[in-house]
């Protein structure tokens, strides 16, 4: 009797996120789960749109964990892309739109250019 190997699921179709991770499903997303912009850019766009959003809300809208958003906010602050201002018991996020994008392919553009492109303003 010949043994048959069980077919492995296509690695591009399986989710690598835990089942308790909030997932944002938006029109136009593919079943593969990738998007053209990174989670860093999604967080930056949301903080620019509403500088007083709580990170829990950012996480829910992006579809990642609150801890992941905290790491991204830390990265953005360390990179000089945002500044965090304490206002009472809340934080307000100021986006530095004059900063260049990070990758050499788009470094000739600024954060403000990306935000303008996405917002249409």
MOPAC internal coordinates of N, CA, C and O (Angstrom, degrees):
PM7 1SCF
backbone

  N    0.0000 0     0.00 0     0.00 0    0    0    0
  C    1.4394 1     0.00 0     0.00 0    1    0    0
  C    1.5247 1   108.35 1     0.00 0    2    1    0
  O    1.2310 1   120.11 1   -55.90 1    3    2    1
  N    1.3177 1   117.40 1   124.10 1    3    2    1
  C    1.4595 1   122.41 1  -177.78 1    5    3    2
  C    1.5249 1   110.37 1   -81.81 1    6    5    3
  O    1.2310 1   121.82 1   -42.51 1    7    6    5
  N    1.3286 1   114.13 1   137.49 1    7    6    5
  C    1.4630 1   119.03 1   176.62 1    9    7    6
  C    1.5250 1   109.01 1   -85.01 1   10    9    7
  O    1.2310 1   121.11 1   -38.48 1   11   10    9
  N    1.3112 1   115.48 1   141.52 1   11   10    9
  C    1.4638 1   119.52 1   175.21 1   13   11   10
  C    1.5167 1   108.45 1  -114.07 1   14   13   11
  O    1.2310 1   121.60 1   -39.68 1   15   14   13
  N    1.3030 1   114.53 1   140.32 1   15   14   13
  C    1.4601 1   119.52 1   179.21 1   17   15   14
  C    1.5203 1   109.23 1   -80.15 1   18   17   15
  O    1.2310 1   121.78 1   -40.25 1   19   18   17
  N    1.3065 1   114.20 1   139.75 1   19   18   17
  C    1.4686 1   118.74 1   174.72 1   21   19   18
  C    1.5235 1   107.91 1   -71.86 1   22   21   19
  O    1.2310 1   121.18 1   -44.88 1   23   22   21
  N    1.3082 1   115.36 1   135.12 1   23   22   21
  C    1.4603 1   119.64 1  -179.33 1   25   23   22
  C    1.5230 1   109.61 1   -72.69 1   26   25   23
  O    1.2310 1   121.04 1   -50.57 1   27   26   25
  N    1.3325 1   115.61 1   129.43 1   27   26   25
  C    1.4571 1   120.64 1   177.46 1   29   27   26
  C    1.5210 1   108.70 1   -77.68 1   30   29   27
  O    1.2310 1   120.20 1   -36.00 1   31   30   29
  N    1.3316 1   117.23 1   144.00 1   31   30   29
  C    1.4626 1   118.44 1   177.06 1   33   31   30
  C    1.5213 1   109.82 1   -66.61 1   34   33   31
  O    1.2310 1   121.01 1   -32.41 1   35   34   33
  N    1.3192 1   115.67 1   147.59 1   35   34   33
  C    1.4585 1   120.99 1   177.95 1   37   35   34
  C    1.5268 1   108.65 1   -59.33 1   38   37   35
  O    1.2310 1   120.22 1   -53.80 1   39   38   37
  N    1.3242 1   117.19 1   126.20 1   39   38   37
  C    1.4602 1   120.15 1  -175.36 1   41   39   38
  C    1.5157 1   112.50 1   -64.24 1   42   41   39
  O    1.2310 1   119.85 1   158.66 1   43   42   41
  N    1.3233 1   117.88 1   -21.34 1   43   42   41
  C    1.4606 1   120.72 1   179.53 1   45   43   42
  C    1.5188 1   111.96 1   -80.87 1   46   45   43
  O    1.2310 1   120.13 1   164.80 1   47   46   45
  N    1.3160 1   117.36 1   -15.20 1   47   46   45
  C    1.4586 1   120.43 1  -177.84 1   49   47   46
  C    1.5174 1   112.94 1  -102.00 1   50   49   47
  O    1.2310 1   120.09 1   172.52 1   51   50   49
  N    1.3216 1   117.43 1    -7.48 1   51   50   49
  C    1.4556 1   119.46 1  -179.72 1   53   51   50
  C    1.5135 1   109.45 1   -95.41 1   54   53   51
  O    1.2310 1   121.15 1   -34.92 1   55   54   53
  N    1.3071 1   115.41 1   145.08 1   55   54   53
  C    1.4591 1   121.23 1  -179.54 1   57   55   54
  C    1.5139 1   109.55 1   -85.62 1   58   57   55
  O    1.2310 1   120.67 1   -41.81 1   59   58   57
  N    1.3109 1   116.32 1   138.19 1   59   58   57
  C    1.4540 1   120.64 1   176.41 1   61   59   58
  C    1.5221 1   110.69 1  -101.75 1   62   61   59
  O    1.2310 1   119.66 1  -175.40 1   63   62   61
  N    1.3294 1   118.26 1     4.60 1   63   62   61
  C    1.4502 1   120.75 1   179.96 1   65   63   62
  C    1.5131 1   109.44 1   -94.93 1   66   65   63
  O    1.2310 1   120.38 1   -35.61 1   67   66   65
  N    1.3294 1   116.87 1   144.39 1   67   66   65
  C    1.4537 1   119.35 1   178.93 1   69   67   66
  C    1.5183 1   111.09 1   -63.03 1   70   69   67
  O    1.2310 1   120.81 1   -24.67 1   71   70   69
  N    1.3271 1   116.05 1   155.33 1   71   70   69
  C    1.4576 1   120.23 1  -176.60 1   73   71   70
  C    1.5171 1   112.62 1   -66.52 1   74   73   71
  O    1.2310 1   119.56 1   160.26 1   75   74   73
  N    1.3332 1   118.45 1   -19.74 1   75   74   73
  C    1.4558 1   119.93 1   179.22 1   77   75   74
  C    1.5276 1   112.72 1   -90.99 1   78   77   75
  O    1.2310 1   119.88 1  -177.02 1   79   78   77
  N    1.3238 1   117.84 1     2.98 1   79   78   77
  C    1.4501 1   121.59 1   177.73 1   81   79   78
  C    1.5140 1   109.27 1   -78.99 1   82   81   79
  O    1.2310 1   120.31 1   -50.32 1   83   82   81
  N    1.3551 1   117.01 1   129.68 1   83   82   81
  C    1.4586 1   117.70 1   178.40 1   85   83   82
  C    1.5183 1   110.47 1   -65.70 1   86   85   83
  O    1.2310 1   120.28 1   -42.95 1   87   86   85
  N    1.3018 1   117.07 1   137.05 1   87   86   85
  C    1.4562 1   121.72 1   179.86 1   89   87   86
  C    1.5144 1   109.70 1  -117.30 1   90   89   87
  O    1.2310 1   120.48 1   -53.74 1   91   90   89
  N    1.3078 1   116.69 1   126.26 1   91   90   89
  C    1.4561 1   120.76 1   175.92 1   93   91   90
  C    1.5203 1   107.55 1   -90.95 1   94   93   91
  O    1.2310 1   120.23 1   -57.28 1   95   94   93
  N    1.3039 1   117.17 1   122.72 1   95   94   93
  C    1.4536 1   121.41 1   178.04 1   97   95   94
  C    1.5165 1   107.62 1  -110.84 1   98   97   95
  O    1.2310 1   121.16 1   -63.09 1   99   98   97
  N    1.2954 1   115.39 1   116.91 1   99   98   97
  C    1.4529 1   120.74 1  -176.73 1  101   99   98
  C    1.5163 1   109.69 1  -122.39 1  102  101   99
  O    1.2310 1   121.44 1   -25.78 1  103  102  101
  N    1.3074 1   114.85 1   154.22 1  103  102  101
  C    1.4584 1   120.46 1   177.76 1  105  103  102
  C    1.5195 1   108.67 1   -56.82 1  106  105  103
  O    1.2310 1   120.56 1   -46.80 1  107  106  105
  N    1.2919 1   116.54 1   133.20 1  107  106  105
  C    1.4550 1   120.78 1   178.24 1  109  107  106
  C    1.5191 1   113.83 1    97.74 1  110  109  107
  O    1.2310 1   119.43 1   166.06 1  111  110  109
  N    1.3426 1   118.69 1   -13.94 1  111  110  109
  C    1.4545 1   119.46 1   177.63 1  113  111  110
  C    1.5166 1   109.12 1   -70.88 1  114  113  111
  O    1.2310 1   121.06 1   -35.28 1  115  114  113
  N    1.3122 1   115.59 1   144.72 1  115  114  113
  C    1.4541 1   120.05 1   179.60 1  117  115  114
  C    1.5147 1   109.92 1   -89.57 1  118  117  115
  O    1.2310 1   120.81 1   -14.02 1  119  118  117
  N    1.3124 1   116.06 1   165.98 1  119  118  117
  C    1.4599 1   119.84 1   176.99 1  121  119  118
  C    1.5254 1   111.28 1   -69.40 1  122  121  119
  O    1.2310 1   120.29 1   166.61 1  123  122  121
  N    1.3138 1   117.06 1   -13.39 1  123  122  121
  C    1.4613 1   121.06 1   179.50 1  125  123  122
  C    1.5212 1   111.80 1   -80.06 1  126  125  123
  O    1.2310 1   119.40 1   165.48 1  127  126  125
  N    1.3338 1   118.75 1   -14.52 1  127  126  125
  C    1.4456 1   122.31 1   174.43 1  129  127  126
  C    1.5114 1   116.57 1    81.46 1  130  129  127
  O    1.2310 1   118.82 1  -174.65 1  131  130  129
  N    1.3077 1   119.85 1     5.35 1  131  130  129
  C    1.4597 1   119.52 1   179.33 1  133  131  130
  C    1.5216 1   109.92 1   -98.15 1  134  133  131
  O    1.2310 1   121.49 1   -23.23 1  135  134  133
  N    1.3261 1   114.75 1   156.77 1  135  134  133
  C    1.4607 1   121.14 1   176.89 1  137  135  134
  C    1.5200 1   108.23 1  -132.76 1  138  137  135
  O    1.2310 1   120.54 1   -13.46 1  139  138  137
  N    1.3214 1   116.57 1   166.54 1  139  138  137
  C    1.4592 1   119.80 1  -179.16 1  141  139  138
  C    1.5233 1   112.65 1   -73.59 1  142  141  139
  O    1.2310 1   119.98 1   151.48 1  143  142  141
  N    1.3148 1   117.64 1   -28.52 1  143  142  141
  C    1.4581 1   120.72 1   179.50 1  145  143  142
  C    1.5242 1   109.77 1  -103.73 1  146  145  143
  O    1.2310 1   120.98 1   -27.73 1  147  146  145
  N    1.3207 1   115.73 1   152.27 1  147  146  145
  C    1.4628 1   121.16 1  -178.57 1  149  147  146
  C    1.5243 1   111.16 1   -81.68 1  150  149  147
  O    1.2310 1   120.94 1   -12.32 1  151  150  149
  N    1.3156 1   115.81 1   167.68 1  151  150  149
  C    1.4590 1   119.77 1   174.29 1  153  151  150
  C    1.5240 1   110.95 1   -61.74 1  154  153  151
  O    1.2310 1   120.08 1   146.60 1  155  154  153
  N    1.3410 1   117.45 1   -33.40 1  155  154  153
  C    1.4632 1   119.90 1   176.62 1  157  155  154
  C    1.5291 1   110.32 1   -60.23 1  158  157  155
  O    1.2310 1   120.50 1   135.56 1  159  158  157
  N    1.3243 1   116.64 1   -44.44 1  159  158  157
  C    1.4692 1   118.37 1   179.80 1  161  159  158
  C    1.5198 1   111.16 1   -69.55 1  162  161  159
  O    1.2310 1   119.71 1   143.97 1  163  162  161
  N    1.3305 1   118.16 1   -36.03 1  163  162  161
  C    1.4672 1   120.20 1   177.33 1  165  163  162
  C    1.5278 1   110.82 1   -61.52 1  166  165  163
  O    1.2310 1   120.29 1   135.39 1  167  166  165
  N    1.3236 1   117.05 1   -44.61 1  167  166  165
  C    1.4657 1   121.00 1   178.64 1  169  167  166
  C    1.5207 1   109.82 1   -63.30 1  170  169  167
  O    1.2310 1   120.12 1   134.49 1  171  170  169
  N    1.3170 1   117.38 1   -45.51 1  171  170  169
  C    1.4641 1   121.58 1  -179.90 1  173  171  170
  C    1.5273 1   111.36 1   -60.25 1  174  173  171
  O    1.2310 1   120.27 1   136.44 1  175  174  173
  N    1.3111 1   117.09 1   -43.56 1  175  174  173
  C    1.4698 1   121.84 1   179.30 1  177  175  174
  C    1.5278 1   110.14 1   -61.44 1  178  177  175
  O    1.2310 1   120.24 1   134.55 1  179  178  177
  N    1.3223 1   117.15 1   -45.45 1  179  178  177
  C    1.4650 1   120.32 1  -179.89 1  181  179  178
  C    1.5205 1   111.86 1   -64.83 1  182  181  179
  O    1.2310 1   119.94 1   138.18 1  183  182  181
  N    1.3316 1   117.73 1   -41.82 1  183  182  181
  C    1.4618 1   120.41 1   179.63 1  185  183  182
  C    1.5191 1   111.23 1   -67.13 1  186  185  183
  O    1.2310 1   120.16 1   148.09 1  187  186  185
  N    1.3183 1   117.31 1   -31.91 1  187  186  185
  C    1.4619 1   120.10 1   176.23 1  189  187  186
  C    1.5241 1   110.92 1   -71.76 1  190  189  187
  O    1.2310 1   120.73 1   142.98 1  191  190  189
  N    1.3212 1   116.22 1   -37.02 1  191  190  189
  C    1.4620 1   121.48 1  -179.72 1  193  191  190
  C    1.5248 1   111.10 1   -67.74 1  194  193  191
  O    1.2310 1   120.56 1   138.90 1  195  194  193
  N    1.3305 1   116.54 1   -41.10 1  195  194  193
  C    1.4647 1   121.57 1  -179.75 1  197  195  194
  C    1.5209 1   107.78 1  -142.54 1  198  197  195
  O    1.2310 1   120.50 1   -81.79 1  199  198  197
  N    1.3173 1   116.65 1    98.21 1  199  198  197
  C    1.4673 1   122.00 1  -172.63 1  201  199  198
  C    1.5201 1   113.92 1   -68.59 1  202  201  199
  O    1.2310 1   119.97 1   171.37 1  203  202  201
  N    1.3330 1   117.66 1    -8.63 1  203  202  201
  C    1.4607 1   120.09 1  -178.23 1  205  203  202
  C    1.5302 1   113.09 1  -111.94 1  206  205  203
  O    1.2310 1   120.26 1  -165.44 1  207  206  205
  N    1.3283 1   117.12 1    14.56 1  207  206  205
  C    1.4666 1   119.78 1   176.26 1  209  207  206
  C    1.5232 1   110.00 1   -61.60 1  210  209  207
  O    1.2310 1   120.59 1   -38.19 1  211  210  209
  N    1.3177 1   116.48 1   141.81 1  211  210  209
  C    1.4639 1   119.33 1   172.59 1  213  211  210
  C    1.5285 1   107.43 1   -82.13 1  214  213  211
  O    1.2310 1   120.97 1   -29.29 1  215  214  213
  N    1.3136 1   115.75 1   150.71 1  215  214  213
  C    1.4620 1   119.97 1  -174.44 1  217  215  214
  C    1.5174 1   112.73 1   -62.70 1  218  217  215
  O    1.2310 1   120.08 1   151.46 1  219  218  217
  N    1.3235 1   117.45 1   -28.54 1  219  218  217
  C    1.4651 1   120.54 1   176.63 1  221  219  218
  C    1.5315 1   109.79 1   -60.91 1  222  221  219
  O    1.2310 1   120.33 1   138.42 1  223  222  221
  N    1.3274 1   116.98 1   -41.58 1  223  222  221
  C    1.4641 1   121.28 1   179.22 1  225  223  222
  C    1.5310 1   110.65 1   -68.86 1  226  225  223
  O    1.2310 1   120.38 1   140.07 1  227  226  225
  N    1.3244 1   116.88 1   -39.93 1  227  226  225
  C    1.4686 1   120.74 1   176.61 1  229  227  226
  C    1.5259 1   109.28 1   -59.33 1  230  229  227
  O    1.2310 1   120.61 1   133.96 1  231  230  229
  N    1.3214 1   116.45 1   -46.04 1  231  230  229
  C    1.4694 1   121.22 1   179.88 1  233  231  230
  C    1.5227 1   110.88 1   -58.96 1  234  233  231
  O    1.2310 1   120.53 1   135.17 1  235  234  233
  N    1.3237 1   116.60 1   -44.83 1  235  234  233
  C    1.4676 1   120.40 1  -179.19 1  237  235  234
  C    1.5244 1   111.13 1   -63.52 1  238  237  235
  O    1.2310 1   120.29 1   139.22 1  239  238  237
  N    1.3115 1   117.06 1   -40.78 1  239  238  237
  C    1.4711 1   120.12 1  -178.35 1  241  239  238
  C    1.5228 1   112.60 1   -71.63 1  242  241  239
  O    1.2310 1   120.58 1   142.50 1  243  242  241
  N    1.3389 1   116.50 1   -37.50 1  243  242  241
  C    1.4683 1   119.98 1  -179.65 1  245  243  242
  C    1.5256 1   110.54 1   -77.99 1  246  245  243
  O    1.2310 1   120.69 1   148.54 1  247  246  245
  N    1.3331 1   116.29 1   -31.46 1  247  246  245
  C    1.4600 1   120.12 1  -179.01 1  249  247  246
  C    1.5085 1   113.05 1    92.02 1  250  249  247
  O    1.2310 1   120.83 1  -149.24 1  251  250  249
  N    1.3394 1   116.01 1    30.76 1  251  250  249
  C    1.4599 1   121.91 1   177.85 1  253  251  250
  C    1.5264 1   107.98 1  -129.28 1  254  253  251
  O    1.2310 1   120.41 1    -5.67 1  255  254  253
  N    1.3176 1   116.83 1   174.33 1  255  254  253
  C    1.4584 1   120.14 1  -179.02 1  257  255  254
  C    1.5247 1   110.67 1   -75.60 1  258  257  255
  O    1.2310 1   121.41 1   -21.71 1  259  258  257
  N    1.3205 1   114.91 1   158.29 1  259  258  257
  C    1.4645 1   120.10 1   176.82 1  261  259  258
  C    1.5280 1   110.45 1   -62.33 1  262  261  259
  O    1.2310 1   120.33 1   143.35 1  263  262  261
  N    1.3130 1   116.97 1   -36.65 1  263  262  261
  C    1.4720 1   120.71 1   178.03 1  265  263  262
  C    1.5259 1   110.75 1   -63.16 1  266  265  263
  O    1.2310 1   120.04 1   140.06 1  267  266  265
  N    1.3142 1   117.53 1   -39.94 1  267  266  265
  C    1.4682 1   120.57 1   177.53 1  269  267  266
  C    1.5263 1   110.06 1   -63.20 1  270  269  267
  O    1.2310 1   120.28 1   140.10 1  271  270  269
  N    1.3227 1   117.08 1   -39.90 1  271  270  269
  C    1.4694 1   120.45 1   177.62 1  273  271  270
  C    1.5237 1   109.80 1   -63.97 1  274  273  271
  O    1.2310 1   119.91 1   139.09 1  275  274  273
  N    1.3181 1   117.78 1   -40.91 1  275  274  273
  C    1.4669 1   120.77 1   178.00 1  277  275  274
  C    1.5250 1   110.98 1   -59.28 1  278  277  275
  O    1.2310 1   120.41 1   137.52 1  279  278  277
  N    1.3347 1   116.83 1   -42.48 1  279  278  277
  C    1.4748 1   120.45 1   178.19 1  281  279  278
  C    1.5254 1   110.84 1   -64.40 1  282  281  279
  O    1.2310 1   120.65 1   138.26 1  283  282  281
  N    1.3260 1   116.35 1   -41.74 1  283  282  281
  C    1.4641 1   120.67 1  -179.97 1  285  283  282
  C    1.5227 1   110.33 1   -64.76 1  286  285  283
  O    1.2310 1   120.21 1   135.33 1  287  286  285
  N    1.3274 1   117.21 1   -44.67 1  287  286  285
  C    1.4683 1   120.97 1   178.39 1  289  287  286
  C    1.5252 1   109.69 1   -60.16 1  290  289  287
  O    1.2310 1   120.27 1   138.90 1  291  290  289
  N    1.3254 1   117.10 1   -41.10 1  291  290  289
  C    1.4660 1   120.81 1   176.63 1  293  291  290
  C    1.5318 1   110.42 1   -61.16 1  294  293  291
  O    1.2310 1   120.30 1   134.03 1  295  294  293
  N    1.3301 1   117.03 1   -45.97 1  295  294  293
  C    1.4708 1   121.09 1   177.94 1  297  295  294
  C    1.5254 1   110.87 1   -58.50 1  298  297  295
  O    1.2310 1   120.74 1   133.80 1  299  298  297
  N    1.3299 1   116.19 1   -46.20 1  299  298  297
  C    1.4643 1   120.80 1  -178.01 1  301  299  298
  C    1.5235 1   111.34 1   -64.94 1  302  301  299
  O    1.2310 1   120.63 1   141.61 1  303  302  301
  N    1.3271 1   116.40 1   -38.39 1  303  302  301
  C    1.4651 1   119.91 1   178.18 1  305  303  302
  C    1.5268 1   110.49 1   -68.82 1  306  305  303
  O    1.2310 1   120.28 1   133.92 1  307  306  305
  N    1.3228 1   117.08 1   -46.08 1  307  306  305
  C    1.4677 1   121.33 1   179.21 1  309  307  306
  C    1.5286 1   111.41 1   -61.04 1  310  309  307
  O    1.2310 1   120.35 1   145.00 1  311  310  309
  N    1.3238 1   116.94 1   -35.00 1  311  310  309
  C    1.4568 1   121.66 1   179.88 1  313  311  310
  C    1.5181 1   114.00 1   -79.51 1  314  313  311
  O    1.2310 1   120.33 1   175.12 1  315  314  313
  N    1.3289 1   116.97 1    -4.88 1  315  314  313
  C    1.4595 1   120.50 1   179.12 1  317  315  314
  C    1.5203 1   113.79 1    81.12 1  318  317  315
  O    1.2310 1   120.33 1  -163.67 1  319  318  317
  N    1.3330 1   116.97 1    16.33 1  319  318  317
  C    1.4652 1   120.58 1  -178.52 1  321  319  318
  C    1.5221 1   112.69 1   -88.45 1  322  321  319
  O    1.2310 1   120.56 1   154.93 1  323  322  321
  N    1.3417 1   116.54 1   -25.07 1  323  322  321
  C    1.4608 1   120.39 1   175.86 1  325  323  322
  C    1.5222 1   109.01 1  -137.64 1  326  325  323
  O    1.2310 1   121.79 1   -18.44 1  327  326  325
  N    1.3111 1   114.19 1   161.56 1  327  326  325
  C    1.4561 1   122.01 1   173.15 1  329  327  326
  C    1.5230 1   106.22 1  -127.53 1  330  329  327
  O    1.2310 1   120.65 1   -40.81 1  331  330  329
  N    1.3112 1   116.36 1   139.19 1  331  330  329
  C    1.4587 1   120.92 1  -179.78 1  333  331  330
  C    1.5217 1   108.24 1  -105.09 1  334  333  331
  O    1.2310 1   121.06 1   -57.72 1  335  334  333
  N    1.3362 1   115.57 1   122.28 1  335  334  333
  C    1.4616 1   121.25 1   177.58 1  337  335  334
  C    1.5199 1   108.42 1  -110.53 1  338  337  335
  O    1.2310 1   120.83 1   -47.84 1  339  338  337
  N    1.3090 1   116.03 1   132.16 1  339  338  337
  C    1.4652 1   121.05 1   177.89 1  341  339  338
  C    1.5246 1   107.77 1   -85.30 1  342  341  339
  O    1.2310 1   120.44 1   -55.05 1  343  342  341
  N    1.3387 1   116.76 1   124.95 1  343  342  341
  C    1.4609 1   122.93 1   178.39 1  345  343  342
  C    1.5251 1   106.74 1  -125.63 1  346  345  343
  O    1.2310 1   120.86 1   -80.82 1  347  346  345
  N    1.3219 1   115.96 1    99.18 1  347  346  345
  C    1.4625 1   119.67 1  -175.03 1  349  347  346
  C    1.5124 1   110.08 1    63.75 1  350  349  347
  O    1.2310 1   120.98 1    58.57 1  351  350  349
  N    1.3216 1   115.73 1  -121.43 1  351  350  349
  C    1.4675 1   120.75 1   179.29 1  353  351  350
  C    1.5235 1   112.24 1   -96.87 1  354  353  351
  O    1.2310 1   120.32 1  -177.51 1  355  354  353
  N    1.3139 1   116.99 1     2.49 1  355  354  353
  C    1.4706 1   121.18 1  -176.29 1  357  355  354
  C    1.5212 1   110.95 1  -115.12 1  358  357  355
  O    1.2310 1   121.46 1   -13.85 1  359  358  357
  N    1.3102 1   114.82 1   166.15 1  359  358  357
  C    1.4589 1   121.58 1   173.80 1  361  359  358
  C    1.5186 1   109.34 1  -106.75 1  362  361  359
  O    1.2310 1   121.39 1   -32.66 1  363  362  361
  N    1.3209 1   114.95 1   147.34 1  363  362  361
  C    1.4602 1   121.18 1   170.83 1  365  363  362
  C    1.5230 1   106.02 1  -123.03 1  366  365  363
  O    1.2310 1   121.10 1   -41.97 1  367  366  365
  N    1.3218 1   115.50 1   138.03 1  367  366  365
  C    1.4569 1   121.16 1  -174.70 1  369  367  366
  C    1.5204 1   109.67 1  -109.82 1  370  369  367
  O    1.2310 1   121.16 1   -53.72 1  371  370  369
  N    1.3300 1   115.39 1   126.28 1  371  370  369
  C    1.4584 1   121.81 1   178.44 1  373  371  370
  C    1.5237 1   107.44 1  -108.24 1  374  373  371
  O    1.2310 1   120.78 1   -57.78 1  375  374  373
  N    1.3208 1   116.11 1   122.22 1  375  374  373
  C    1.4637 1   121.24 1  -179.34 1  377  375  374
  C    1.5230 1   108.75 1   -91.24 1  378  377  375
  O    1.2310 1   120.63 1   -50.11 1  379  378  377
  N    1.3194 1   116.40 1   129.89 1  379  378  377
  C    1.4646 1   122.05 1   177.61 1  381  379  378
  C    1.5271 1   108.52 1   -88.97 1  382  381  379
  O    1.2310 1   121.18 1   -87.50 1  383  382  381
  N    1.3139 1   115.35 1    92.50 1  383  382  381
  C    1.4634 1   122.05 1  -171.75 1  385  383  382
  C    1.5225 1   113.70 1   -72.37 1  386  385  383
  O    1.2310 1   120.18 1   166.91 1  387  386  385
  N    1.3194 1   117.26 1   -13.09 1  387  386  385
  C    1.4624 1   119.99 1  -179.26 1  389  387  386
  C    1.5247 1   112.82 1   -86.86 1  390  389  387
  O    1.2310 1   120.07 1   176.24 1  391  390  389
  N    1.3260 1   117.48 1    -3.76 1  391  390  389
  C    1.4622 1   121.25 1   178.68 1  393  391  390
  C    1.5311 1   110.48 1   -72.26 1  394  393  391
  O    1.2310 1   120.03 1   -39.92 1  395  394  393
  N    1.3378 1   117.54 1   140.08 1  395  394  393
  C    1.4720 1   119.51 1   177.01 1  397  395  394
  C    1.5282 1   111.04 1   -73.23 1  398  397  395
  O    1.2310 1   121.03 1   -27.15 1  399  398  397
  N    1.3247 1   115.63 1   152.85 1  399  398  397
  C    1.4646 1   120.42 1   172.79 1  401  399  398
  C    1.5284 1   108.20 1   -64.70 1  402  401  399
  O    1.2310 1   120.08 1   -24.90 1  403  402  401
  N    1.3073 1   117.46 1   155.10 1  403  402  401
  C    1.4663 1   121.68 1  -168.01 1  405  403  402
  C    1.5179 1   116.25 1   -79.85 1  406  405  403
  O    1.2310 1   119.33 1   143.31 1  407  406  405
  N    1.2919 1   118.88 1   -36.69 1  407  406  405
  C    1.4641 1   120.59 1  -173.88 1  409  407  406
  C    1.5251 1   110.22 1   -80.28 1  410  409  407
  O    1.2310 1   120.52 1   -34.30 1  411  410  409
  N    1.3183 1   116.62 1   145.70 1  411  410  409
  C    1.4654 1   120.69 1  -176.98 1  413  411  410
  C    1.5294 1   112.72 1   -60.70 1  414  413  411
  O    1.2310 1   119.97 1   152.84 1  415  414  413
  N    1.3163 1   117.66 1   -27.16 1  415  414  413
  C    1.4677 1   120.72 1   179.84 1  417  415  414
  C    1.5214 1   111.39 1   -66.61 1  418  417  415
  O    1.2310 1   120.43 1   144.37 1  419  418  417
  N    1.3392 1   116.78 1   -35.63 1  419  418  417
  C    1.4635 1   119.03 1  -177.95 1  421  419  418
  C    1.5269 1   113.25 1  -115.65 1  422  421  419
  O    1.2310 1   119.62 1  -167.95 1  423  422  421
  N    1.3197 1   118.33 1    12.05 1  423  422  421
  C    1.4667 1   121.77 1  -176.25 1  425  423  422
  C    1.5280 1   113.26 1   -63.63 1  426  425  423
  O    1.2310 1   120.02 1   164.52 1  427  426  425
  N    1.3225 1   117.57 1   -15.48 1  427  426  425
  C    1.4668 1   120.23 1   176.95 1  429  427  426
  C    1.5291 1   111.30 1   -76.94 1  430  429  427
  O    1.2310 1   120.09 1   174.68 1  431  430  429
  N    1.3209 1   117.43 1    -5.32 1  431  430  429
  C    1.4701 1   123.44 1   178.54 1  433  431  430
  C    1.5233 1   109.72 1  -109.99 1  434  433  431
  O    1.2310 1   121.32 1   -21.68 1  435  434  433
  N    1.3131 1   115.07 1   158.32 1  435  434  433
  C    1.4617 1   121.51 1  -179.14 1  437  435  434
  C    1.5278 1   110.85 1  -107.62 1  438  437  435
  O    1.2310 1   121.09 1   -17.01 1  439  438  437
  N    1.3225 1   115.52 1   162.99 1  439  438  437
  C    1.4651 1   121.79 1   177.57 1  441  439  438
  C    1.5265 1   109.76 1   -53.83 1  442  441  439
  O    1.2310 1   120.60 1   138.22 1  443  442  441
  N    1.3141 1   116.45 1   -41.78 1  443  442  441
  C    1.4646 1   120.69 1   179.46 1  445  443  442
  C    1.5184 1   112.55 1   -58.96 1  446  445  443
  O    1.2310 1   120.06 1   145.68 1  447  446  445
  N    1.3356 1   117.49 1   -34.32 1  447  446  445
  C    1.4708 1   120.85 1   177.70 1  449  447  446
  C    1.5258 1   110.61 1   -64.38 1  450  449  447
  O    1.2310 1   120.52 1   137.25 1  451  450  449
  N    1.3240 1   116.61 1   -42.75 1  451  450  449
  C    1.4636 1   120.95 1   178.26 1  453  451  450
  C    1.5227 1   110.30 1   -63.46 1  454  453  451
  O    1.2310 1   120.50 1   133.94 1  455  454  453
  N    1.3210 1   116.65 1   -46.06 1  455  454  453
  C    1.4635 1   120.80 1  -178.96 1  457  455  454
  C    1.5236 1   111.17 1   -63.14 1  458  457  455
  O    1.2310 1   120.72 1   140.54 1  459  458  457
  N    1.3167 1   116.23 1   -39.46 1  459  458  457
  C    1.4676 1   120.89 1   178.54 1  461  459  458
  C    1.5263 1   110.59 1   -66.19 1  462  461  459
  O    1.2310 1   120.38 1   138.87 1  463  462  461
  N    1.3116 1   116.89 1   -41.13 1  463  462  461
  C    1.4611 1   121.74 1   179.01 1  465  463  462
  C    1.5285 1   110.78 1   -60.59 1  466  465  463
  O    1.2310 1   120.78 1   133.96 1  467  466  465
  N    1.3209 1   116.11 1   -46.04 1  467  466  465
  C    1.4621 1   120.64 1  -176.48 1  469  467  466
  C    1.5221 1   111.60 1   -72.23 1  470  469  467
  O    1.2310 1   120.37 1   138.99 1  471  470  469
  N    1.3297 1   116.89 1   -41.01 1  471  470  469
  C    1.4695 1   120.06 1  -176.42 1  473  471  470
  C    1.5236 1   112.69 1   -79.44 1  474  473  471
  O    1.2310 1   120.46 1   157.49 1  475  474  473
  N    1.3268 1   116.72 1   -22.51 1  475  474  473
  C    1.4638 1   120.20 1  -177.23 1  477  475  474
  C    1.5167 1   112.87 1    77.84 1  478  477  475
  O    1.2310 1   120.13 1  -171.66 1  479  478  477
  N    1.3223 1   117.37 1     8.34 1  479  478  477
  C    1.4782 1   121.53 1  -179.16 1  481  479  478
  C    1.5061 1   111.39 1   -99.07 1  482  481  479
  O    1.2310 1   120.10 1   180.00 1  483  482  481

